[in-house]
Structure formats: structure tokens, C-alpha cells
Amino acid sequence: MKLNQLKSEFEAIGINVAGMTYDDPKFITDFTQSSEIGFPLLRDVERAHVEAWGIRNEEYGEGTFAFGIPHPGVVLVSPEGEILAKFANPGYRSRPDWDSVLDEVRSAVGAN
């Protein structure tokens, strides 16, 4: 997982890393342990954050197996809960360019 590899770069500019999924808590625990993820993986109950952040993948309508799944991406949230930057690619196969994400995050937090 690329985010796990870049965790130290985010921390160097003062950013804490966490992941979010709507999966079952047992799956989250098993995945975290088997993948050796070095950051918390949070559960988005009822997909509240996916909806609030506007990153729901619209390809899947209500009643489909994947309804509520987000576009893959990154959201930079301030300690006060303000969204400072959002990177979410349409679909589910592509991910944001990590060099661009790091550059924009550095800019958003005033890091060099």
C-alpha cells in the first residue's frame, strides 16, 4: 500500500496519516494486521464521511452491491475538521499521483 510507504514523508511535514473504509470491523482488523499497515484504519459508519466529503462513486446506484463506495483518494483535514485538500479520482482503478498529492499538501500546510 503506497500510503504506508509515504507515511514518514507526511509525518515529516506534520501530517498524521489514517485510512478510512466502510468494511466490517473484523475485516479491518485482519487487513491491518496482515498488511502491516503503520497507521490507523478507521471505519466510516453508514458512509457518513464519503457522503459529507462528496467522494461517493456515482457509478453504483442505490441497491447495487457497491453503493456508497468512494472514489479512491486522499482527503486532507485540519485539526478543526476543515477540508484543506481533496484528491479523489473517478472510478475505482486509478489512484491520485502521490508526488502531486505531497506537493499540494506541503503547500496547503505551508511546508517546504
Backbone hydrogen bonds in HBPLUS format (Angstrom, degrees):
<---DONOR---> <-ACCEPTOR-->    atom                        ^
c    i                          cat <-CA-CA->   ^        H-A-AA   ^      H-
h    n   atom  resd res      DA  || num        DHA   H-A  angle D-A-AA Bond
n    s   type  num  typ     dist DA aas  dist angle  dist       angle   num
A0004-ASN N   A0001-MET O   3.10 MM   3  5.55 128.8  2.37 108.7 120.8     1
A0005-GLN N   A0002-LYS O   2.95 MM   3  5.07 120.3  2.32  99.2 114.6     2
A0006-LEU N   A0002-LYS O   3.02 MM   4  6.35 139.6  2.19 148.3 160.3     3
A0009-GLU N   A0006-LEU O   2.94 MM   3  5.30 125.7  2.24 108.7 123.3     4
A0010-PHE N   A0006-LEU O   3.14 MM   4  6.54 154.8  2.21 158.1 165.7     5
A0011-GLU N   A0007-LYS O   2.92 MM   4  6.20 164.0  1.95 154.9 159.9     6
A0012-ALA N   A0008-SER O   2.93 MM   4  6.02 143.3  2.07 138.2 147.4     7
A0013-ILE N   A0010-PHE O   3.08 MM   3  5.49 147.1  2.19 107.7 117.0     8
A0015-ILE N   A0010-PHE O   2.96 MM   5  5.09 160.4  1.99 136.9 134.5     9
A0014-GLY N   A0011-GLU O   2.95 MM   3  4.88 161.4  1.99 107.5 110.3    10
A0019-GLY N   A0040-PRO O   2.83 MM  21  6.26 164.3  1.86 156.3 161.5    11
A0042-LEU N   A0019-GLY O   2.75 MM  23  5.91 168.7  1.76 144.8 141.1    12
A0021-THR N   A0042-LEU O   2.95 MM  21  6.34 151.4  2.03 155.3 162.4    13
A0044-ASP N   A0021-THR O   2.68 MM  23  5.64 161.7  1.71 141.6 148.0    14
A0027-PHE N   A0024-ASP O   3.02 MM   3  5.30 115.1  2.46 106.2 121.5    15
A0028-ILE N   A0024-ASP O   3.00 MM   4  6.34 159.7  2.04 156.8 163.3    16
A0029-THR N   A0025-PRO O   2.97 MM   4  6.22 164.0  2.00 151.8 155.1    17
A0030-ASP N   A0026-LYS O   2.91 MM   4  6.11 172.3  1.92 155.7 157.9    18
A0031-PHE N   A0027-PHE O   2.78 MM   4  5.87 166.6  1.80 155.8 160.0    19
A0032-THR N   A0028-ILE O   2.88 MM   4  5.95 164.0  1.90 150.5 155.4    20
A0033-GLN N   A0029-THR O   3.06 MM   4  6.24 162.8  2.09 150.9 155.1    21
A0034-SER N   A0030-ASP O   2.89 MM   4  6.03 168.3  1.91 153.6 157.4    22
A0035-SER N   A0031-PHE O   2.88 MM   4  5.77 149.3  1.97 147.6 154.8    23
A0037-ILE N   A0032-THR O   3.28 MM   5  5.35 157.2  2.34 143.5 149.6    24
A0036-GLU N   A0033-GLN O   3.42 MM   3  5.21 153.6  2.49  95.6 103.1    25
A0047-ARG N   A0044-ASP O   3.08 MM   3  5.12 157.4  2.13 125.4 121.5    26
A0048-ALA N   A0045-VAL O   3.30 MM   3  6.29 163.7  2.32 128.1 128.9    27
A0051-GLU N   A0047-ARG O   3.15 MM   4  6.39 162.1  2.18 154.1 157.8    28
A0052-ALA N   A0048-ALA O   2.94 MM   4  6.09 166.0  1.96 146.6 151.3    29
A0053-TRP N   A0049-HIS O   2.81 MM   4  5.74 158.0  1.85 151.2 155.8    30
A0055-ILE N   A0050-VAL O   3.10 MM   5  5.41 163.8  2.13 158.3 160.9    31
A0054-GLY N   A0051-GLU O   3.12 MM   3  5.12 151.4  2.21 100.6 109.4    32
A0071-HIS N   A0055-ILE O   2.69 MM  16  5.62 154.1  1.76 167.7 176.4    33
A0057-ASN N   A0069-ILE O   2.78 MM  12  5.79 172.3  1.78 156.0 157.2    34
A0064-THR N   A0061-GLY O   3.05 MM   3  5.75 159.6  2.09 141.8 142.8    35
A0067-PHE N   A0064-THR O   3.34 MM   3  5.37 171.9  2.34 111.3 111.1    36
A0069-ILE N   A0066-ALA O   3.04 MM   3  5.67 157.7  2.09 147.0 145.7    37
A0089-ASN N   A0072-PRO O   3.07 MM  17  5.93 152.7  2.15 175.0 167.1    38
A0074-VAL N   A0087-PHE O   2.67 MM  13  5.03 146.0  1.78 142.0 153.4    39
A0087-PHE N   A0074-VAL O   2.74 MM  13  5.03 166.3  1.76 165.2 165.4    40
A0076-LEU N   A0085-ALA O   2.84 MM   9  5.06 172.5  1.84 148.7 151.3    41
A0084-LEU N   A0076-LEU O   2.76 MM   8  5.44 159.2  1.80 156.0 162.4    42
A0078-SER N   A0082-GLU O   2.78 MM   4  5.15 165.9  1.80 150.4 153.9    43
A0081-GLY N   A0078-SER O   2.88 MM   3  5.15 164.1  1.91 114.1 118.9    44
A0101-VAL N   A0097-ASP O   2.98 MM   4  6.28 156.7  2.03 151.1 158.7    45
A0102-LEU N   A0098-TRP O   2.90 MM   4  6.05 169.6  1.91 150.9 153.1    46
A0103-ASP N   A0099-ASP O   2.98 MM   4  6.18 160.1  2.02 145.9 151.8    47
A0104-GLU N   A0100-SER O   2.92 MM   4  6.12 165.4  1.94 153.0 156.5    48
A0105-VAL N   A0101-VAL O   2.86 MM   4  6.02 156.7  1.92 153.9 161.0    49
A0106-ARG N   A0102-LEU O   2.89 MM   4  6.02 162.9  1.92 149.3 154.2    50
A0107-SER N   A0103-ASP O   3.04 MM   4  6.26 157.3  2.09 144.5 150.8    51
A0108-ALA N   A0104-GLU O   2.84 MM   4  6.03 157.1  1.90 146.2 152.6    52
A0109-VAL N   A0105-VAL O   3.02 MM   4  6.22 148.9  2.12 152.5 159.0    53
A0110-GLY N   A0106-ARG O   2.93 MM   4  5.85 108.6  2.45 136.7 153.4    54
A0111-ALA N   A0106-ARG O   2.75 MM   5  4.68 151.6  1.83 146.0 146.7    55
A0110-GLY N   A0107-SER O   3.25 MM   3  5.02 153.6  2.32  96.3 104.1    56
